[in-house]
Amino acid sequence: MYEVADVDIDICGSTSCRLCTQFCPESNTILFDSKRNSAYIAADRCKGCEICVGVCDNLAKHHAIKMVMITHLENPYEIRNHGFTDSIIHLIPVANGS
């Protein structure tokens, strides 16, 4: 097992600085959810480099990101097509033209 970044949504949402999204070297790993006004981590893409922790702690001074064992995440696959969701994305039926 390995450690991945975990965002404290309450702290991040109160600041919404987005710095971590700009510094992460792995594309599409730290994204921003405008509904919750917070960054979130794609746990399956996080490589555990801790750059986001340094940016949040030292540059932004928010301390909203910490490293946790991937097995200790509450919901590591909370991400859907549009950030956080409370329900599963449903496929939209397409008219067959008849």
C-alpha positions as CSV (number, residue, x, y, z in Angstrom):
1,M,0.0,0.0,0.0
2,Y,1.0,3.6,-0.4
3,E,0.1,7.1,0.7
4,V,-2.0,9.5,-1.4
5,A,-3.0,13.1,-0.9
6,D,-6.3,13.8,0.9
7,V,-7.9,17.3,0.9
8,D,-9.8,18.6,3.9
9,I,-12.8,20.0,2.1
10,D,-13.8,22.3,4.9
11,I,-10.4,24.1,5.0
12,C,-10.0,24.1,1.3
13,G,-13.5,25.3,0.6
14,S,-13.1,28.2,2.9
15,T,-10.0,29.5,1.0
16,S,-10.5,28.1,-2.6
17,C,-7.0,29.2,-3.6
18,R,-6.5,26.4,-6.2
19,L,-2.7,26.5,-6.0
20,C,-2.4,22.8,-5.6
21,T,-4.1,22.2,-8.9
22,Q,-1.4,24.3,-10.6
23,F,1.6,22.6,-9.1
24,C,0.7,18.9,-9.3
25,P,3.0,17.2,-11.9
26,E,0.5,14.5,-12.7
27,S,-2.3,15.8,-15.0
28,N,-5.9,15.4,-13.9
29,T,-5.0,14.3,-10.4
30,I,-5.9,17.4,-8.4
31,L,-9.1,19.0,-9.8
32,F,-11.4,21.8,-8.5
33,D,-15.1,21.3,-7.8
34,S,-16.9,24.5,-8.1
35,K,-20.0,23.2,-6.3
36,R,-18.1,22.6,-3.1
37,N,-15.5,25.3,-3.9
38,S,-12.7,22.8,-3.0
39,A,-10.0,20.9,-4.6
40,Y,-10.3,17.1,-4.8
41,I,-7.9,14.3,-5.5
42,A,-8.2,11.5,-8.0
43,A,-6.8,8.8,-5.7
44,D,-6.2,6.4,-8.6
45,R,-3.9,9.0,-10.3
46,C,-2.0,10.3,-7.2
47,K,1.6,9.2,-7.2
48,G,2.3,10.3,-3.6
49,C,4.9,12.9,-4.5
50,E,3.7,15.3,-1.7
51,I,4.2,18.4,-3.8
52,C,0.7,19.5,-3.2
53,V,1.2,19.2,0.6
54,G,4.3,21.5,0.4
55,V,2.4,24.0,-1.7
56,C,-0.7,24.0,0.6
57,D,1.4,24.1,3.8
58,N,4.3,26.4,2.8
59,L,3.1,28.5,0.0
60,A,-0.6,28.9,0.7
61,K,-0.4,28.4,4.5
62,H,-3.8,26.6,4.5
63,H,-2.7,23.1,5.7
64,A,-5.7,21.5,3.9
65,I,-3.8,18.5,2.3
66,K,-2.3,15.6,4.1
67,M,-0.9,12.3,3.0
68,V,-2.9,9.2,4.1
69,M,-2.7,5.5,3.3
70,I,-5.0,4.8,0.4
71,T,-6.7,2.2,2.5
72,H,-7.7,4.8,5.0
73,L,-9.6,7.1,2.5
74,E,-13.3,7.3,3.2
75,N,-14.3,7.3,-0.4
76,P,-11.2,7.2,-2.8
77,Y,-13.4,7.0,-5.9
78,E,-15.9,9.7,-5.2
79,I,-15.0,11.4,-8.5
80,R,-17.4,11.2,-11.3
81,N,-17.6,13.1,-14.6
82,H,-18.2,16.4,-12.9
83,G,-16.3,16.4,-9.6
84,F,-18.1,15.3,-6.4
85,T,-21.5,13.7,-6.7
86,D,-23.9,12.3,-4.2
87,S,-25.3,9.8,-6.7
88,I,-24.1,7.6,-9.5
89,I,-24.0,9.2,-13.0
90,H,-26.9,7.8,-15.1
91,L,-26.6,7.3,-18.8
92,I,-28.8,9.6,-20.8
93,P,-30.9,7.7,-23.3
94,V,-30.3,8.8,-26.9
95,A,-33.2,8.9,-29.3
96,N,-32.8,6.4,-32.1
97,G,-34.3,8.7,-34.7
98,S,-37.3,6.5,-35.4
